[in-house]
Amino acid sequence: MKDIAILGVGGLGREVLALIKDINNHIPTWNVIGFFDDACPKGRQVNGIPVLGNMDALNEWNTDLAVVVAIGTSDIREKVVSNIINRHISFPTLIHPSVIISDRDYITIGSGSVICAGCILTTNITIGDFVLLNLACTVGHDAVLESYTSFMPQCSVSGEVRVERGAYCGTGVKIINRITIGSYAIVGAGAVVVSDMPAHTTIVGVPAKVIKTNK
């Protein structure tokens, strides 16, 4: 079993811990040695797992260690990853045992991505690095989810959709086929996206509309 740590002790971090336990119950794979978090004191126990230190401690770690970045917000996750400079650190892809991948030969998933319980992926799908698919998301054929995109529970991504780098989709977002969502856009919970949406915007509603431009 390989040592693994979780960066972030919030709700997503604890959910990732549960995901790893489910993986191990299926096939023993990971030895969880602890959490890293800038806001939680070293030595505190979180769901029975110790906090090992902050980002500085992670960058000073001197043995090989797999790390999962458990941060739900796309741009913050990207910033945090850019600050991890330790050559001993690797970023595994974690896929819950319950995930249905219909055609593994034609689906690519980048490093550091997390796919949670109940997700369904069909075929000819490209998923970048550090993508988060939370509980019960579905992704249709020929979809492209670029690096650092985030999908909260029960998002539905239809066929031939492209979600560009760093975009964030809230709980229950639905995207119809052949839509592009621009980089670092924020799609509010429950939105139904029926037309292309520009980068760096906040999008809400049914049908979804741009309500502001983000800095």
N, C-alpha and C positions, 0 to 999 in steps of 0.2 A: 504494500500500500504506500502511496506517495503522500508526503506532507502537503497540506493545503491550509491556507489562511483566508479569512474574509475581511475585506477592507470595508468597514462600515458596520456599526452595531445597531442601526435603526431597524425599522420593521422589515425592510427588504433584506437586510443582513441576516435577520433571524429566519426569514423565509428561505433564504439561500442555504442556511444551515440545515433546515428541515429537508430541503431538496437533496442536499448531499447525503443526509441520512437515508433517504429513500433510494438513492443510487446505491449506497453501500448495502442496503437490505436486499437489493436485486443482484448486484455483483460487488463484492468488497473491493473498493478502489482507492478511497481517500482516507487519510488520517488527519482530522481537523485539529490543528495545534492551537488555534486561537483567532482572535480578532485584532485588527488594527483600527484605531480611530483617534482623530485629533481631539475630540471633545469628551472622551471617556477615560478615566484614570487607569493607568497601567495596574494590573492585578485584579481589577474588578471581574467578577464572574457574570457572564451574560448567557442565560440558558445553559448553564453548566460548563461554559467554555471561557477561558481567561482572555482578558484584553492584554495583548503583548506590548502595546505601546502605540506611538503616533506614527505619522509619515516618516519622520526622521529615523525612527527605529526600524521601519520597514526598509528604508534605503540603506541602512547599515547592516541588515541581515546578511550573515556570511556563509550560509549554506543554501543549496538549491531549494526553492519554495514556489509552489503554485499559489497564485493569488486570484481571488474572485473580487471584482470591484462591484460592491452591492450598493450602488447609488442610482436612484431611479431617474433623476433629472439628467437629460442628455448632455447639456453643455457643461454641467459640473462634473459629470463622469469623465468627459473628454479632458477637462482641465486637470483632474486628479491623475488620470493615466499619464498625461504628459509630464507630470512631476515625479513619476516613478522611474528612477534612473539606475536602479540596482541590477547589475548583470545576472544576479542569481535568480531573479524573479521571472517566472513564466506565467502565461495567462491561458488556462484551459478553457475549453468550451464545455459547459454543463447542460445536459439535456435530461429532463426528468424521464424515468422509465415509462410513464404513461403516454408520452408524446407519440402521436401517429405521424410517421414520415412515410408517405405513400410510395415514393420512388427515390431511394437513397442515391442511386446512380446519377441522378440529375438534380441534386440539391447540394449546394455548397454553403458552408457555415464557417465564418471567420473565427479567429482566436478571441477569447475573452467573452464570447456571447453566452447568454443564459436563456434557456427555453424552459418555461415552467410547466407544471402539470396541466394536462388537458388540452394542450395545443395540438393543432392539426396542420400539417404541411403537405401539399399535394405533389407537384412535380415542376421541374425546370425553374427552381427558385434560387435566387442568390441572396445570401445574408452576409453582411459585412462583419467587421470586427466590433466587439463590445456592443452588440445589439441586445436589447432586452425585450423578450416576449413573455409578458406576465401570464397569469392563469387564463386558460381557455381561449387563447387567441387562435384565429384561423388565417391561413395564408394561401391564396390561390395560385394557379399556374402562372409561370413567367413573371412573378412579382420580383422586384428588386428592393431590398431593404438595405440602404447604405449604412456605413459604419456610424455607431453612436446613436442610432435611432432607438426610440423607446415606445413600447406599446403596453399600456396598462390592461387590466383584466378585460376579457371578452371583446377585444378589438377584432373586427373582420376586415381583412385586406383581400379584395377581389383580384381576379386575374389581370395580369399585365399592368399592375400598379407599380409606380416607382415612388419610394419615399426617400428623399435625399438626406444627406448627412446631417445628423444631429436633430432631426425633427422629432417631435414628441406628440403622441396620440393618447388622450385621456381615456378613462374607462368607457367601454362600450362604443367607441368610435367605429363607424362603418364607412368604408371607402369603396365606391363602385368601380367597375373595371375600367382600365385604360386611363387612370387619373395619375397625375404627378403632384406630389406635395413637396414644395421647395425646402431647401436646407434651413434648419433651425426654426421652422414654423412650429407653432403650438396649436394643436387641435383640441378644443375643449371636450370634456366628457359628453358622450351621447350625440355628438355631431354626426351628420350624414353628409359625406363629401361627394358631390356629384359633378364637380368641375375642377380643373387644375387650380392649385393654390400657390401663391408666390412665396418666396423665401422670406424669413424674418418677419412673419406676421402672426397674429393671433386670430384663430378661426373658430367660430361657434355656430350652433344652430342647426335647424332642419328646414330646408337644406343649409349647409354650412356657408357662412359668409365671413369675409375679413372684417374685423372690428377695430384693429389697430395694427400699426407697424411697430415692431420691437426694435429696440436699440441693439 
